[in-house]
Amino acid sequence: MSPALPRGSVIGCLGTGQLGRMLALAAAPLGYRVHAYGPEQRGPLQQVTDQSTCADYDDEAALAEFAAAVDVVTYEFENVPAHTAAFLQARVPVRPGPAVLAISQDRLVEKRFIQSCGGRTAEVRAVYTRRDLDHAVRTLGLPAVLKTRRFGYDGKGQVVLRDAYPANLDRAWELLRGVPCVLEAFVPFAFEASVVVARGMDREARCYPLVQNVHRNHILWQTHAPAQVAPAVDVAARELAVRMARRVELIGVMAVEFFVLEDGGLVVNEIAPRPHNSGHWTQDGCATSQFEQQTRAVVGLPLGPLEPVRPTVMTNLLGHEIDELDAYFADPSCRVHVYGKTEPRPGRKMGHVNRLG
C-alpha cells in the first residue's frame, strides 16, 4: 500500500455541486484542500474553496493545468465524460477509476456488470429504434420503464409505459429524443433501499448499513437509516456491494440502489461511484460521514468506522422548502445542511435535514 498523501495535498473534484461542497467541508478537518473543476462559475463547491478552474470538460489545456495543480482527482457526479477521466488518469491518479465511471454511465452495460457480480436486475431489452421498442414491449410486457441508456437521474430520461397504444409508444420515443434506450420490466417492489460501500487503498472494503428510501415525483425525499429489514437482507445487500467494489477495484465510495421485494429479495437498480444523496444521513448518524470516507479513501488513509451511532431520517429540502428552516433550527433533534444555491426551482435540491434519534 502506498503511503497516504501528506497533509496539505490537493484533491481535484470534477463537478462543482453540493456533493463537492460537502466533500471539501469533510476534507478540510483532515488537512486536505479541494480544487473545483467544472463549467459553472459559482457552484456550491466554489463557495467553500479558494481553488477553482472554470472550464469545459473537453478543454484539454485547462484539464492539463488542473492535473498539474492537484495530487489526486475524484468526482461528485458520474456524468463526467469518460474521455475527461482518461485524459486526467494519464497525468494524475483518478479515484474511483475511469472503468467504474464508464460502467455507471450506460444502463445496459451497468445491468450486465451487476449480473456478472451475481446481482439480480430487472429484465431489460436494448432499444435502438422505434421498431425495437415495439418488439421489447411484446417480449417484456407492460407496465415497463423506457430509459435512455445515458444521462438520466432524478426521474429524467425515462418514461413509464402502461399500455401499448402506438400513439403512446410514439410519444415516449419522441420524449426521449430517439436516443439509444433500454426497456426495463416493472419490478413490483415493497420499497427502495441503498447502501454506500467504501474501499480504500489498502483494498479493505466495507459498507454502511442498508437504508430505506422514499421518493416523490422520482426524486429522493427521505432516507430512513438503518432500514427496518431482516438481518439477512442487510447482509446480502452489503455483500453484493462489496463484491462489486472489489470487481472494479474501487478506490472511494459507491452507492448501490436496490428494489426490496415483499419476500426480502433484492433487485439492483443502479450504481453510482460517488457519495450519494441517500448517504447524507451519515454526516450526523455515523462517526465517519460518506464524504470523510471518500476523502480517506482517495488520499490513502485508512477507512473510518461505518457503524451508525444513532437512527437518522434524512429529508431533502426541495425548491422553496429551503425557506422554511426556522422550525428545523428550533428542533434540537435536527441538523440542517444548506447547499448555497440561490434559485429555489421546483424539485431542485437546496439542502437537507438530518433528524436524529
ROKOLBA-587104 format. One record per residue: residue in three letters; y, x negated, z negated of N, C-alpha, C in turn. Coordinates in steps of 0.02 Angstrom, whole numbers, plus 50000, padded with zeros to 5 digits. Layout:
! ROKOLBA-587104
ALAYXZYXZYXZ/...
//
This chain:
! ROKOLBA-587104
MET499404995850000500005000050000500634995650000/SER501104997250044501734993550047502154995049986/PRO502564990349963503004991749906503514997049924/ALA503745000549873504245005849885504895002749909/LEU505255006649949505915004349971506355003349909/PRO506764998049909507174996749850507705002049840/ARG507925002749778508475007349763509075005549805/GLY509435010549828509995009549872509815010149945/SER509165010549961508955011550030509175018350055/VAL509205019050121509475025050152508925028850189/ILE508875035150173508405039750207508795043350262/GLY508595042450323508905046150378508585053050382/CYS508995058250387508745065050390508945068350456/LEU508465070250496508595073850558508675081250540/GLY509265083850553509435090550532509935090350475/THR510385095150473510935094950425510995101450385/GLY510445105250380510455111650345510335111050270/GLN510155116750240510085116950167509495112850142/LEU508965112150181508405108150159508605100850154/GLY509005098550202509265091750198509735090850139/ARG510135095950126510585095750068510195094850003/MET509675098749995509285098349933508875091949929/LEU508695089249987508375082649988508855077349961/ALA509475077449985509965072549963510105073149889/LEU510145079249864510275080349792509685077949749/ALA509085078149777508495075749740508425068149746/ALA508635065349802508555058149813509045054049771/ALA509645056749761510165052949726509955050649656/PRO509665055049614509465052649547508925047249548/LEU508555046649604508055041449610508345034949637/GLY508985035149656509315029049679509325028249755/TYR509205033749792509195033349865509745037649895/ARG509985035449952510505039049988510225042350051/VAL510575047350075510345050950135510895050850188/HIS510685049050249511135048950308510945054750352/ALA511415059350363511295065350403511355063850478/TYR510905067050517510965066550590510845073450620/GLY511315075450663511235081850697511865083550735/PRO511835088750777512415090550818512955094350779/GLU512815096550718513305100150679513765095250642/GLN514395097050637514875092650604514945093850530/ARG514855100050507514965101650437514395106050410/GLY513795103650416513225107250389513175106450314/PRO512725110150282512635109550210512475102450187/LEU512105098650227511945091750206512565087350205/GLN513005087950255513595083650257514045084550197/GLN514005090250163514435091450105514235087250045/VAL513635084350046513405080649987513225073450004/THR513415071150063513295064150080513905061450117/ASP514035054950109514595051850145514365048150207/GLN513725048850225513465045550285513205050850333/SER513495051050393513315056350440513435054050511/THR512985055950556513065054850627513035061650662/CYS513565063450697513585069650734513445068150807/ALA512845069850830512645068450899512045072750916/ASP511925073650981511355077451004510705073550992/TYR510155077250991509515074050979509245070051038/ASP509575070651096509365066651154509865061051170/ASP510325059751124510825054451133510525047851108/GLU510225044051154509855038051134510305032651104/ALA510915032151127511375027151098511515028851025/ALA511655035251011511785037250943511155036650900/LEU510585038250928509955037650891509805030350873/ALA509955025850920509835018750906510285016250849/GLU510915018350849511365016450794511135019550728/PHE510905025650731510645029050671510045025250644/ALA509585023450687508985019750666509165013150632/ALA509675009850658509885003450630510225004250562/ALA510465010350548510835011450486510405014050429/VAL509765015650443509345018750391508705014550383/ASP508345015950329507735012250314507105016150328/VAL507165022750331506605027250346506905033750371/VAL506545037450412506795043750439506315049350419/THR506605055050399506215061150389506605066750423/TYR506385072950415506725078450448506665084650404/GLU507135089350416507165095250374506985101550414/PHE506815100950477506555106550515506105103750571/GLU505615107750592505105105050636505255105850710/ASN505845108350727506025108950798506425102950823/VAL506395097350787506665091050813506265089350876/PRO506605087750931506225086050992505735080350980/ALA505135081151008504615076050998504845069251024/HIS505225069151079505435062751107505945059351060/THR506315063351022506775060350973506395056650919/ALA505875059850892505475056750840505125050450867/ALA504875050850929504535045050958505025039250970/PHE505625040850992506135035751003506295032150938/LEU506375035950885506535032950820505945029150792/GLN505335031750801504745028550773504655021450799/ALA504905020150859504855013350887505335008550853/ARG505795011150812506315006950781506315007050705/VAL506055012450676506085013350603505525018250584/PRO505215017550526504685022250507504945029550506/VAL504545033950535504695041150534504135044550493/ARG504335048050440503845051050394504075058150375/PRO503645063150388502995063050421503055060750493/GLY502495058350521502495055350587502555060450644/PRO502715058050705502795062450762502175066550780/ALA501575064250762500965067850780500945074750748/VAL501065075150682501045081650649501645085950671/LEU502205082850687502775086450712502595090050777/ALA502255086550822502055089450887501565095150876/ILE501105094550829500625099950816500995106250793/SER501465105450748501805111250720502275114550769/GLN502435111350824502925114050872502605118550924/ASP501945118850927501605122650979501085127050945/ARG501175133550947500745138050909500015137750932/LEU499895136550995499205136151019498875129650995/VAL499225124151002498975117750977498865118050902/GLU499335121250867499295121950795498665125750774/LYS498535131350808497935135250792497305131150801/ARG497265127450855496675123450868496595117850816/PHE497155115050795497125109950742496865112850677/ILE497125118650658496905121850596496165123250598/GLN495925125850655495215127350662494795120950658/SER495055115450686494675109150684494605106450613/CYS495055108750568495025106650497494615111450455/GLY494305116450487493905121250450494285127350427/GLY494915128050450495305133950431495185139750478/ARG495265145650452495205151750491495895153850514/THR495955156050577496595158550603496485165350634/ALA497035168650650496995174750689496695173050758/GLU496335177850786496085176750854496685176550901/VAL496665172050949497265170750989497085169751062/ARG497545171651107497465170451178498105167351205/ALA498025162551250498615159651283498875164451335/VAL499535164951340499855169551387500395165651425/TYR500265164651490500745160951531501105165451581/THR500795171151597501085175651647501035182851621/ARG501385187251655501345194451637500635197051646/ARG500275194651695499575196651705499135194151648/ASP499275188051623498905185551565498985190151505/LEU499585193051498499715197451441499275203651445/ASP499205206451505498755212251513498045210451493/HIS497805204751516497125202551501497035201351426/ALA497535198151395497485196751323497465203151282/VAL497865208151302497865214551266497195217951273/ARG496885217551333496235220751342495695217351300/THR495725210851293495195207251256495305207251181/LEU495935207051158496065206851086496165213751056/GLY496415218451097496595224951070497265224851036/LEU497475230751014498125231550980498015235050914/PRO498455234050864499085230150867498955222650871/ALA499455219150898499435211850903500155209450906/VAL500235202850900500905199950899500955194950956/LEU501455196151000501595191451054502125186551029/LYS501965179951031502415174851005502525169451057/THR503135166851060503245160951101502845155151072/ARG502605150751115502225145051089502665140251050/ARG503315140151066503765135351035504395138851011/PHE504725135750961505395137650939505445144750913/GLY505035146450864505095152850832505075152050756/TYR505495155750720505485155750647505855161850623/ASP505715163950560506055169650529506035175850574/GLY505455177050607505385182850649505655182050719/LYS505985176550734506245175350801505675173050846/GLY505725174850911505225172650958504565176350952/GLN504585182650929503965186550925504105193950930/VAL503615197550955503665204750964502995207850944/VAL503015212850901502405216550882502255221650936/LEU501635221550960501415226351011500945231350978/ARG501115237850985500705243050954500365247551005/ASP500585247551066500245251251119500295247451183/ALA499875249351231499815245351293500155248551352/TYR500645252951340501005255751397501325250151437/PRO501255250051502501535244651543502275243351530/ALA502655248651519503375247651507503495243751443/ASN503085244951392503165241251329502965234051337/LEU502435232751375502235225851386502755222251429/ASP503045225751478503575222751519504165220751475/ARG504355225351430504935223951387504805218051341/ALA504205217751311504045212151267504065205651305/TRP503795205451365503785199351405504495197251422/GLU504925202151438505615200651455506015198351393/LEU505875201351335506225199351274506095192051257/LEU505495189751271505325182751257505455178251317/ARG505795181151367506055177451425505505174151467/GLY504905176951463504375174651508504145167551497/VAL504265164751438504055157851424503315157851402/PRO502975152051402502285151951378502235154951307/CYS501745159251297501665162851234500935162651212/VAL500825165451153500155167051130500155174251106/LEU499595177551115499505184151086499015183351028/GLU499245185250968498835184650908498605191450885/ALA497955192050873497685198250846497995199550777/PHE498115205850762498405207650698497915206350642/VAL498155203450587497735201950529497895206950474/PRO497405211050454497525216050401497515212850331/PHE498045209550314498065205550253498305209650193/ALA498125207350133498365210350072499065207950055/PHE499175201450063499845198550052499875191750085/GLU500485189050090500595182450118500675177350062/ALA500465171250076500475166050024500585159250058/SER500695154250017500785147450045500665142349991/VAL500535136250013500515130449969500925124850001/VAL501195120549960501515114349984501085108549961/VAL500875104450010500465098549995500905092350003/ALA500805087449961501165081149965500655075549972/ARG500825070650013500395064750021500835058550024/GLY500675053549983501095047649978500835041750018/MET501195036250014501005030250049500345027350023/ASP500165029049961499535026749933498945031149954/ARG499085036049998498595040650027498345045849978/GLU498655046249919498485051649874498805058049899/ALA498405063449901498655069949924498515075149870/ARG499035078849852498965084049801499395089949819/CYS499235095749789499565102049807499905105249746/TYR500455108449760500725113449714500255119549716/PRO500285123949666499845129749667500025134649723/LEU499545138849740499655144249788500175149049760/VAL500645151249803501155156049783501125162149829/GLN501365167749804501365173949843502065175049871/ASN502095176849935502735177749970502835184949991/VAL503445187349984503625194150004504185193550057/HIS504075196650115504555196350170504905203050180/ARG505525202650203505905208550225506185207050294/ASN506035211250342506275210250411506075203350436/HIS505465201250421505175194950444505495188850411/ILE505935189750362506255184150327506005183950255/LEU505845178050231505605177450162506135180050114/TRP505925184650071506385187450020506225184449952/GLN505595184849931505415182249865504775178149868/THR504735173349823504115169549811503945170149737/HIS503335172249722503095172849654502605167149640/ALA502775162949592502385156949578502165156749505/PRO501515155349493500985154849543500735161749564/ALA500375162049620500085168349643499555170749595/GLN499525177249586499015180249542498385181449583/VAL497985176249589497365176549628496795173549588/ALA496185174849610495605171749579495665164249587/PRO495455160349536495495153049542495185150249605/ALA494635153349629494305150849689494755151249750/VAL495175156349753495635157049810496145151449809/ASP496425150149751496915144749744496605137949762/VAL495995136749738495655130449753495515129849827/ALA495285135149859495135134949931495765133449972/ALA496325136449953496945135249990497165128049982/ARG497135125449921497345118549910496885113649946/GLU496235114749943495775110149975495885109850050/LEU496015115550082496145115550154496795111950169/ALA497315113150129497955109750140497885102250135/VAL497515099850085497395092650078497015089950137/ARG496515093650160496115091450217496555090550279/MET496995095350290497445094850348497925089050340/ALA498185088050280498655082550268498325075850282/ARG497705075150261497345068850273497195067950347/ARG497025073450382496855072850453497425070150493/VAL498045072150478498625069850516498955063850484/GLU498655061150431498935055450394499665056850374/LEU499755062750345500415064950323500705060050272/ILE501345058350281501735054950229502345059350218/GLY502355062950162502885067650149502595073950120/VAL502925079650134502675086050112502565090550172/MET502105095350163501955100150217501765106850185/ALA502045112250212501875118850190501335121750235/VAL500875125450205500355129050241500415136450222/GLU500535140650272500615147850259499965151450273/PHE499795156150229499165159850233499285167450234/PHE498805170950264498705178050251498105178450203/VAL498185181950147497645182850100497345189850110/LEU496705190050124496365196350138496165199850073/GLU495975206250079495795210150020495215206949981/ASP494755203750017494185200649984494325193549960/GLY494945191249965495125184549944495065179349998/GLY494845181350057494795176650113495485174250135/LEU495505168350165496135165250185496155164350261/VAL496695166650292496825165550363497475161650367/VAL497455155850399498055151650404498515154350458/ASN499145155250441499645157550490499955151650526/GLU500245146850489500555141050521500675135650470/ILE500875129750496501045124150453501765122050466/ALA502065118850417502755116250425502785109550390/PRO502835103950427502825097250395503505095250368/ARG503715098750316504365097750284504385101950222/PRO504895101150179504985105950125505055113050154/HIS504865117950114504805124850140505155129650093/ASN505425135050122505785140050082505355142550024/SER504705143350036504275145849982504135140649929/GLY504375134449938504305129249888504935128249846/HIS505445132349858506075131449820505975132749745/TRP505475136649727505355138049656505215131649617/THR504965126449651504785120249617505395116649588/GLN505995118249612506595115049585506685116349511/ASP506475122249488506565124049418505915125849383/GLY505385126849422504745128849393504255123149386/CYS504415117149411503975111449407504345105349381/ALA503975100549356504295094349334504565090349393/THR504245091049451504455087549512504555092549568/SER505155093149595505275097949649504965095349714/GLN504895099849762504645097849828505115092849861/PHE505755093049846506235088449876506185081449845/GLU506095081149780505965074749749505295071949774/GLN504805076349783504155074049807504215071149877/GLN504605074449920504715071849987505035064949984/THR505535064249941505865057749932505365052449910/ARG504985054049857504495049349831504005047149886/ALA503755051849924503255050249975503545045750029/VAL504125047450056504365043750115504625036850097/VAL504835035750033505065029050015504515024849984/GLY503935027849971503375023949946503275024149871/LEU503615028749836503505029449763502875033649751/PRO502565033049692502015037449675502245044749672/LEU501795049349687501965056449682502085058249609/GLY502525063149599502645065749532502165071349516/PRO502165073849454501715079349435501875085749473/LEU501365089349493501445095449533501285101849494/GLU501075101149432500885107049394501505111049374/PRO501465117749377502045121849356502145121349282/VAL502785121449261502945121449190503125128349165/ARG503255132949211503395139949192503315144349254/PRO503105150649246503095155249303503805156249329/THR503865156949394504525157249426504505162249483/VAL505045166049491505145170249550505765167749586/MET505675165649649506235163549691506455169449734/THR507105170749736507385176049778507905173049824/ASN507825174049889508325171749936508945176249933/LEU509525173149941510155176849946510345176850019/LEU510315182750050510415183450122511085186750136/GLY511455183950183512095186950203512565187650145/HIS512845193650137513355194750085513065195450015/GLU512405194750007512135194449940512405188349902/ILE512655183449939512945177549907513585179349868/ASP513875185149884514485187249849514335190549782/GLU513705191249764513505194949704513195190249653/LEU513505184449641513205179349599513345180249524/ASP513845184249507514055184549437513475186549391/ALA513075191449412512525193749370512005188249361/TYR511885184349413511405178849407511665173349361/PHE512305171649368512585166549324512575168749251/ALA512625175249239512635177749171511935178349141/ASP511425177849182510735178649159510445171749141/PRO510295170549077510055163849057509375161949087/SER509015166849115508365165249146508435163049218/CYS509045163349246509145161949317509465155149329/ARG509235151949382509535145749407509765146949478/VAL510405145949492510705147649556510785141449599/HIS510605142049663510675136649711511045139349772/VAL511645136649784512085138949838512105133549892/TYR512075135649956511995130850011512655128450041/GLY513205131550025513845129250051514005131750121/LYS513645136750145513805139650211514395144450203/THR514825144550253515445148450247515405155350278/GLU514945156450324514925162850360514295166750340/PRO514345171850298513755175550275513515180850324/ARG513225178750379512965183450429512345187050402/PRO512215193250426511615196950404510985192850416/GLY510575192350364509945188750369509995181250361/ARG510605178650358510685171350351510565169250279/LYS510185163950270510025161450203510625157550176/MET510945160450125511555157550097511425153850031/GLY510865155250001510685152149937510055155249910/HIS509855153349851509275156549818509355156149743/VAL508985160349709508985160649636508265159849613/ASN508155155449565507515154849532507555158249463/ARG507155163449453507125166849388506515164249351/LEU506625161549292506105158049255505775162549203/GLY505125161349193504765164849140504525171649162/
//
